[in-house]
Amino acid sequence: MNQSGIMAKIAYKALSDKKGEDITIIDIRDVSVMADYFIIASGSNPNQVQAMADNAQEELGKAGYPCRQVEGYSTANWILMDFGDIIVHAFDRENRLFYDLERIWRDGKTLTMEDIED
């Protein structure tokens, strides 16, 4: 079973459960050694972005995948959560457009939930 795929699915569902918008999964296994997947989502305000991050951390933690590092929680314009095999990015809309991780990581493969092997 593919641990990082399971983690990506849990993160996707956790972000979706808190009404995360435009959730994107990028497979970066062939372009980076830092992680297998980026999961990127947007929220409409700081409270929602924090709720998305809280839920992702809680759901992954319950499944036995603790968060190694969290950055940006207090400002909630870009919260980065490092779970080792996956990295979760919860953005406000403005900062997501500004940083445009999908463009930066375009050498990775954008996936749907069905594409992820578990």
Backbone as a chain_set.jsonl record, in Angstrom:
{"seq": "MNQSGIMAKIAYKALSDKKGEDITIIDIRDVSVMADYFIIASGSNPNQVQAMADNAQEELGKAGYPCRQVEGYSTANWILMDFGDIIVHAFDRENRLFYDLERIWRDGKTLTMEDIED", "coords": {"N": [[0.832, -1.187, 0.0], [0.479, 2.244, -0.719], [1.757, 4.624, 1.2], [2.027, 7.462, 1.056], [0.081, 8.104, -0.823], [-2.27, 7.389, 0.516], [-2.125, 9.254, 2.581], [-2.344, 11.636, 1.099], [-4.967, 11.446, 0.153], [-6.4, 11.525, 2.573], [-5.734, 14.108, 3.439], [-6.815, 15.634, 1.338], [-9.573, 15.1, 1.625], [-9.971, 16.134, 4.216], [-9.448, 18.879, 3.828], [-11.428, 19.441, 1.988], [-13.704, 18.909, 3.532], [-13.821, 21.158, 5.115], [-14.649, 23.03, 3.385], [-12.676, 23.768, 1.54], [-11.354, 25.339, -1.345], [-10.854, 24.779, -4.842], [-9.06, 22.5, -4.74], [-5.994, 21.028, -5.232], [-3.928, 18.39, -6.292], [-0.596, 17.624, -6.568], [1.677, 15.522, -7.988], [4.875, 15.128, -7.12], [6.92, 13.351, -7.185], [8.684, 12.614, -9.257], [10.16, 14.877, -9.674], [11.252, 15.976, -7.408], [12.879, 15.383, -4.242], [11.853, 16.085, -1.869], [9.24, 15.505, -1.088], [6.342, 13.42, -1.808], [3.846, 14.302, -2.676], [2.189, 17.422, -3.222], [-0.457, 19.06, -1.712], [-2.786, 21.415, -2.386], [-4.838, 24.075, -1.425], [-7.46, 26.563, -1.317], [-8.846, 29.107, 0.795], [-11.481, 31.323, 1.849], [-11.152, 33.236, 3.812], [-9.111, 34.203, 6.701], [-9.943, 32.696, 8.992], [-11.2, 30.452, 7.867], [-9.056, 29.344, 6.425], [-7.356, 28.644, 8.533], [-9.051, 26.776, 9.795], [-9.179, 24.798, 7.837], [-6.491, 23.968, 7.839], [-6.267, 23.074, 10.498], [-8.083, 20.923, 10.462], [-6.933, 19.213, 8.552], [-4.518, 18.603, 9.841], [-5.515, 17.363, 12.152], [-6.998, 15.129, 11.128], [-5.047, 13.707, 9.667], [-3.29, 13.223, 11.77], [-4.892, 11.574, 13.426], [-4.896, 9.339, 11.836], [-2.392, 8.458, 12.192], [-0.289, 9.921, 11.165], [1.763, 12.211, 11.988], [2.22, 15.781, 12.038], [5.155, 17.324, 10.98], [6.107, 19.915, 10.839], [4.813, 23.215, 10.985], [4.091, 26.155, 9.303], [3.3, 29.612, 9.157], [0.801, 29.772, 10.394], [-0.284, 31.71, 12.165], [-0.697, 34.079, 10.672], [-2.214, 33.131, 8.589], [-2.338, 33.437, 5.791], [-0.883, 31.874, 4.143], [-0.554, 28.721, 4.938], [1.687, 26.273, 5.632], [2.111, 22.865, 5.881], [4.112, 20.277, 6.868], [4.203, 16.955, 6.365], [6.049, 15.071, 5.884], [5.95, 12.787, 3.726], [3.984, 14.058, 2.311], [3.108, 17.453, 1.538], [1.128, 19.968, 2.72], [-0.612, 22.753, 1.603], [-2.338, 25.505, 2.583], [-4.018, 28.187, 1.491], [-4.959, 31.71, 1.416], [-7.055, 33.254, -1.031], [-5.817, 35.372, -2.484], [-3.02, 35.152, -1.941], [-2.542, 32.61, -2.923], [-2.876, 32.976, -5.674], [-0.782, 34.799, -6.065], [1.622, 33.386, -5.318], [1.417, 31.062, -6.838], [1.894, 28.142, -6.962], [1.239, 25.965, -8.541], [2.156, 26.669, -11.073], [4.9, 26.951, -10.609], [5.561, 24.341, -9.907], [5.004, 22.911, -12.204], [6.242, 20.867, -13.554], [5.62, 18.659, -12.155], [2.983, 16.207, -11.807], [-0.376, 16.873, -12.162], [-3.022, 15.597, -10.333], [-6.1, 13.744, -9.895], [-8.298, 12.659, -7.259], [-8.934, 10.025, -7.886], [-6.764, 9.244, -9.373], [-4.731, 8.72, -7.615], [-2.73, 6.26, -6.236], [-3.387, 3.751, -3.881]], "CA": [[0.0, 0.0, 0.0], [1.23, 3.481, -0.887], [1.483, 5.487, 2.358], [1.849, 8.868, 0.68], [-1.215, 8.202, -1.495], [-3.284, 7.383, 1.573], [-2.022, 10.555, 3.251], [-2.875, 12.672, 0.192], [-6.43, 11.317, 0.15], [-6.894, 12.015, 3.865], [-5.585, 15.568, 3.429], [-7.795, 16.176, 0.392], [-10.899, 15.024, 2.242], [-9.995, 17.062, 5.353], [-9.562, 20.233, 3.28], [-12.756, 19.519, 1.376], [-14.701, 18.944, 4.609], [-13.882, 22.536, 5.61], [-15.019, 23.857, 2.227], [-11.517, 24.218, 0.778], [-11.678, 25.603, -2.742], [-9.862, 24.502, -5.882], [-8.055, 21.621, -4.148], [-5.137, 20.471, -6.27], [-2.909, 17.43, -5.865], [0.506, 17.576, -7.525], [2.631, 14.442, -7.772], [6.213, 15.685, -7.366], [7.897, 12.274, -6.98], [9.691, 12.564, -10.317], [10.866, 16.157, -9.817], [11.81, 16.432, -6.134], [13.016, 14.379, -3.19], [11.345, 16.638, -0.607], [7.952, 14.886, -0.747], [5.705, 12.756, -2.942], [2.705, 15.078, -3.14], [1.724, 18.696, -2.693], [-1.899, 19.249, -1.739], [-2.949, 22.862, -2.329], [-6.246, 24.486, -1.364], [-7.721, 27.962, -0.976], [-9.963, 29.473, 1.654], [-11.937, 32.681, 1.558], [-10.755, 34.173, 4.868], [-8.135, 33.581, 7.606], [-10.547, 31.675, 9.851], [-11.401, 29.237, 7.084], [-7.737, 28.775, 6.125], [-6.923, 27.967, 9.759], [-9.906, 25.604, 10.004], [-8.716, 23.783, 6.889], [-5.219, 23.448, 8.346], [-6.556, 22.323, 11.724], [-8.738, 19.664, 10.121], [-5.944, 18.351, 7.896], [-3.591, 18.129, 10.87], [-6.243, 16.45, 13.036], [-7.344, 13.884, 10.435], [-3.811, 12.96, 9.404], [-2.804, 12.775, 13.076], [-5.712, 10.428, 13.848], [-4.513, 8.197, 11.006], [-1.026, 8.076, 12.544], [0.68, 10.707, 10.401], [1.924, 13.497, 12.672], [2.791, 16.905, 11.308], [6.533, 17.605, 11.395], [6.356, 21.358, 10.904], [3.746, 24.1, 10.495], [4.541, 27.53, 9.109], [2.333, 30.589, 8.682], [-0.533, 29.596, 10.976], [-0.808, 32.92, 12.819], [-1.182, 35.046, 9.678], [-3.21, 32.377, 7.822], [-2.442, 33.731, 4.366], [-0.328, 30.664, 3.537], [-0.152, 27.775, 5.978], [2.391, 25.131, 5.076], [2.214, 21.77, 6.845], [5.0, 19.234, 6.372], [3.931, 15.635, 6.919], [7.075, 14.164, 5.379], [5.658, 12.309, 2.376], [3.14, 15.058, 1.64], [3.136, 18.812, 2.065], [-0.188, 20.576, 2.539], [-0.589, 24.215, 1.51], [-3.657, 26.135, 2.697], [-3.818, 29.589, 1.117], [-6.068, 32.582, 1.08], [-7.127, 33.332, -2.502], [-4.848, 36.335, -3.014], [-1.665, 34.616, -1.878], [-2.433, 31.472, -3.83], [-2.629, 33.533, -7.011], [0.524, 35.441, -6.084], [2.716, 32.414, -5.276], [1.168, 30.204, -7.996], [2.686, 26.913, -6.85], [0.954, 25.082, -9.674], [3.059, 27.055, -12.168], [6.274, 26.644, -10.192], [5.719, 22.882, -9.88], [4.324, 22.372, -13.386], [6.894, 19.632, -13.989], [4.922, 17.58, -11.473], [1.766, 15.757, -12.481], [-1.609, 17.206, -11.449], [-3.819, 14.385, -10.207], [-7.391, 13.737, -9.232], [-8.322, 11.656, -6.191], [-8.978, 8.694, -8.489], [-5.448, 8.929, -9.923], [-3.79, 8.377, -6.546], [-2.65, 4.838, -5.904], [-3.255, 3.433, -2.459]], "C": [[0.878, 1.253, 0.0], [0.865, 4.471, 0.226], [1.222, 6.926, 1.955], [0.529, 9.082, -0.064], [-2.358, 8.234, -0.5], [-3.304, 8.739, 2.275], [-2.632, 11.664, 2.393], [-4.396, 12.631, 0.168], [-7.041, 11.829, 1.454], [-6.845, 13.54, 3.892], [-6.619, 16.21, 2.513], [-9.179, 16.208, 1.029], [-11.019, 16.015, 3.402], [-10.149, 18.503, 4.882], [-10.95, 20.443, 2.679], [-13.857, 19.633, 2.431], [-14.855, 20.339, 5.205], [-14.078, 23.525, 4.47], [-13.818, 24.484, 1.532], [-11.885, 24.328, -0.692], [-10.516, 25.221, -3.644], [-8.711, 23.634, -5.328], [-7.308, 20.908, -5.267], [-4.129, 19.52, -5.637], [-1.846, 17.403, -6.956], [1.46, 16.469, -7.098], [4.009, 14.988, -8.131], [7.306, 14.621, -7.206], [9.007, 12.269, -8.017], [10.514, 13.845, -10.436], [11.511, 16.644, -8.527], [11.919, 15.27, -5.158], [12.405, 14.864, -1.88], [10.047, 15.991, -0.149], [7.44, 14.166, -1.986], [4.598, 13.609, -3.551], [2.638, 16.429, -2.46], [0.201, 18.658, -2.776], [-2.123, 20.729, -1.463], [-4.44, 23.192, -2.328], [-6.337, 25.946, -0.962], [-8.899, 28.069, -0.024], [-10.291, 30.929, 1.435], [-11.554, 33.702, 2.622], [-9.809, 33.451, 5.842], [-8.73, 32.494, 8.505], [-10.756, 30.37, 9.109], [-10.07, 28.568, 6.777], [-7.204, 28.035, 7.357], [-7.75, 26.718, 10.037], [-9.507, 24.471, 9.064], [-7.425, 23.137, 7.388], [-5.426, 22.598, 9.597], [-7.137, 20.95, 11.395], [-7.766, 18.696, 9.439], [-4.99, 17.764, 8.926], [-4.275, 17.107, 11.79], [-6.504, 15.101, 12.356], [-6.105, 13.049, 10.116], [-3.213, 12.431, 10.7], [-3.556, 11.564, 13.585], [-5.336, 9.162, 13.081], [-3.064, 7.762, 11.265], [0.059, 8.798, 11.786], [0.845, 12.082, 11.048], [2.569, 14.549, 11.768], [4.181, 17.196, 11.861], [6.772, 19.096, 11.637], [5.148, 22.1, 10.355], [4.324, 25.505, 10.41], [3.359, 28.387, 8.675], [0.963, 30.532, 9.32], [-1.101, 30.911, 11.512], [-1.336, 33.947, 11.827], [-2.254, 34.444, 8.78], [-3.391, 32.859, 6.391], [-1.813, 32.609, 3.536], [0.148, 29.793, 4.687], [0.448, 26.568, 5.281], [2.531, 24.093, 6.176], [3.011, 20.634, 6.223], [4.697, 17.932, 7.113], [4.945, 14.606, 6.422], [6.802, 13.775, 3.934], [4.743, 13.244, 1.595], [3.342, 16.416, 2.309], [1.803, 19.456, 1.706], [-0.032, 22.091, 2.594], [-2.026, 24.717, 1.574], [-3.446, 27.645, 2.538], [-5.103, 30.387, 1.247], [-5.993, 32.777, -0.439], [-6.032, 34.212, -3.099], [-3.435, 35.762, -3.038], [-1.491, 33.381, -2.76], [-2.164, 31.952, -5.256], [-1.224, 34.108, -7.115], [1.653, 34.408, -6.165], [2.602, 31.357, -6.374], [2.041, 28.941, -7.998], [2.44, 25.958, -8.012], [1.857, 25.405, -10.87], [4.49, 26.666, -11.831], [6.55, 25.145, -10.278], [5.048, 22.222, -11.082], [4.997, 21.124, -13.946], [6.333, 18.411, -13.26], [3.649, 17.258, -12.235], [0.556, 16.107, -11.622], [-2.526, 15.988, -11.502], [-5.207, 14.68, -9.667], [-7.302, 12.701, -8.119], [-8.267, 10.237, -6.764], [-7.625, 8.259, -9.037], [-4.469, 8.416, -8.861], [-3.882, 6.898, -6.221], [-2.627, 4.695, -4.389], [-3.304, 1.94, -2.317]], "O": [[1.913, 1.288, 0.665], [-0.204, 5.08, 0.197], [0.288, 7.55, 2.461], [-0.078, 10.146, 0.061], [-3.302, 9.01, -0.65], [-4.37, 9.3, 2.531], [-3.349, 12.526, 2.9], [-5.043, 13.678, 0.164], [-8.079, 12.49, 1.438], [-7.802, 14.188, 4.317], [-7.23, 17.216, 2.873], [-9.872, 17.224, 0.976], [-12.054, 16.664, 3.556], [-10.905, 19.268, 5.479], [-11.56, 21.499, 2.849], [-14.827, 20.367, 2.244], [-15.912, 20.666, 5.744], [-13.721, 24.698, 4.575], [-13.911, 25.589, 0.998], [-12.636, 23.507, -1.217], [-9.35, 25.326, -3.263], [-7.54, 23.999, -5.438], [-7.91, 20.271, -6.132], [-3.553, 19.807, -4.587], [-2.154, 17.185, -8.128], [1.983, 16.48, -5.983], [4.286, 15.277, -9.295], [8.486, 14.956, -7.103], [10.152, 11.953, -7.694], [11.465, 13.896, -11.216], [12.247, 17.631, -8.546], [11.16, 14.303, -5.231], [12.43, 14.142, -0.884], [9.777, 15.932, 1.051], [8.015, 14.279, -3.068], [4.422, 13.644, -4.769], [2.981, 16.573, -1.287], [-0.359, 18.266, -3.8], [-1.701, 21.241, -0.426], [-5.205, 22.655, -3.13], [-5.422, 26.498, -0.351], [-9.814, 27.246, -0.033], [-9.48, 31.685, 0.901], [-11.622, 34.905, 2.373], [-9.715, 32.224, 5.812], [-8.081, 31.477, 8.752], [-10.517, 29.295, 9.661], [-9.965, 27.345, 6.861], [-6.667, 26.934, 7.241], [-7.205, 25.703, 10.471], [-9.501, 23.306, 9.464], [-7.283, 21.915, 7.364], [-4.83, 21.529, 9.736], [-6.735, 19.94, 11.974], [-7.779, 17.498, 9.721], [-4.687, 16.572, 8.892], [-3.669, 16.101, 12.16], [-6.257, 14.05, 12.947], [-6.115, 11.829, 10.277], [-2.687, 11.319, 10.733], [-2.953, 10.629, 14.113], [-5.444, 8.053, 13.605], [-2.569, 6.823, 10.643], [1.205, 8.349, 11.759], [0.134, 13.02, 10.688], [3.35, 14.237, 10.869], [4.361, 17.302, 13.074], [7.536, 19.482, 12.521], [4.533, 21.668, 9.38], [4.969, 25.979, 11.345], [2.51, 27.933, 7.907], [0.038, 31.184, 8.836], [-2.286, 31.189, 11.327], [-2.325, 34.622, 12.112], [-3.11, 35.165, 8.266], [-4.474, 32.713, 5.824], [-2.164, 32.417, 2.372], [1.149, 30.102, 5.334], [-0.194, 25.925, 4.451], [3.008, 24.394, 7.27], [2.634, 20.094, 5.182], [4.905, 17.824, 8.321], [4.715, 13.402, 6.532], [7.364, 14.37, 3.015], [4.728, 13.223, 0.364], [3.697, 16.505, 3.484], [1.403, 19.484, 0.542], [0.593, 22.638, 3.504], [-2.84, 24.388, 0.711], [-2.78, 28.284, 3.352], [-6.2, 29.83, 1.197], [-4.965, 32.489, -1.051], [-5.4, 33.848, -4.09], [-2.733, 35.876, -4.043], [-0.403, 33.14, -3.284], [-1.321, 31.393, -5.957], [-0.549, 33.93, -8.129], [2.549, 34.544, -6.999], [3.621, 30.81, -6.796], [2.822, 28.712, -8.921], [3.342, 25.224, -8.416], [2.272, 24.5, -11.594], [5.206, 26.116, -12.668], [7.639, 24.73, -10.673], [4.575, 21.09, -10.981], [4.389, 20.397, -14.732], [6.539, 17.274, -13.685], [3.285, 17.949, -13.187], [0.474, 15.68, -10.471], [-2.775, 15.425, -12.568], [-5.452, 15.725, -9.064], [-6.33, 11.949, -8.048], [-7.626, 9.356, -6.191], [-7.354, 7.064, -9.157], [-3.487, 7.751, -9.191], [-4.959, 6.36, -5.967], [-1.926, 5.436, -3.7], [-3.213, 1.423, -1.204]]}, "num_chains": 1, "name": "protein.A"}
